[in-house]
Amino acid sequence: MQKKLKNILTVALPFFATALSFLLYFAIPESGKQKQMAHHYYMNFLLCFIFVLSVCLVIGIFKKDFGNKLFKKLPFFTGLIVFLALLNTLVSKTRLLPVLYFPSLDKITGLLWTQRIFLLKNLLFSLGLLTEGFIFGLVVGFFTGLALGYNRKVGYWLNPVTKFLGPIPTTAWIPLALSVFPTTHGANVFLIAFAVWFPVTLMTASGIQSVNKTFFEVSETLGAKTFYKVFHLAVPASLPQIFLGLFYGIVSSFATLMAVEMNGNSQGIGWYINWQKSVMMYDGVYAGLIVIAVLCSLILTLLFKVRDKIMVWQKGVIRW
């Protein structure tokens, strides 16, 4: 009985938090410093979120696994709603924070909605640039790591070069890349690829070198050729490290994407954030940060889903 009551309370918490948000939003008068929006964008956003959450809770009744996962996240959702309610109260209802740098949640969500098409175009441009650079960096990094980890002779010559170039921050290459490449797009693709190349190379080489040498000796005794030993033995055994390199590469590529789009680009989320900052529209800065954070989180979540499918024996060892 006590457990059942606790479960009901946990489910009800996000709805209580939403009611608190509405109370703080409408009961406390505005400070007069924030620009008033034509619509209550944040409250509409909160209502949409609660509606989606309600639908998911109903689905969770019939799908137990999904319901259990969602139930565990309900306290977090409650805390997030309460935090945003208090934050909005602080910036909209008081005069404690500078209005220029701390816009209300109405302004941020309102901008996300009114400029959704423009933001989507910039997001697609950034995603295309990121994909192009990531693929180049992944392919070159994988084969470089493969050569370093498997072949000692190649490693002898290539390892010092990798150790010298790899630790250099990607942003330090921006002036040189803009000078060498004929177009800004080519320079940006190179810089993103470089950001991905080093962690993928390092972790791939490390994974292959950590494979037990006895496995290679046994496979060679059984007549295995080099191709078989590399792609049927070394690569599968080093998959955990390769995926870790991919994780670091994606994070580095996003940081580089933001940096390169602020230098000479006229599109992209990084350009959008820089443009909004230059015209002192910090609600646009926050909106851009939210978009890029959601995109990065979705890509990393997808990567870990693929990782769990491929490496079933390591499912849940590293969570995202």
Secondary structure, 3 states (H helix, E strand, C coil): CHHHHHHHHHHHHHHHHHHHHHHHHHHCCCCCCCCCCCCCHHHHHHHHHHHHHHHHHHHHHHCHHHHHHHHHHHHHHHHHHHHHHHHHHHHHHCCCCCCCCCCCHHHHHHHHHHCHHHHHHHHHHHHHHHHHHHHHHHHHHHHHHHHHHHCHHHHHHHHHHHHHHCCCCHHHHHHHHHHHCCCHHHHHHHHHHHHHHHHHHHHHHHHHHCCCHHHHHHHHHCCCCHHHHHHHHHHHHCHHHHHHHHHHHHHHHHHHHHHHHCCCCCCCHHHHHHHHHHCCCHHHHHHHHHHHHHHHHHHHHHHHHHHHHHCHHHCCCCCC
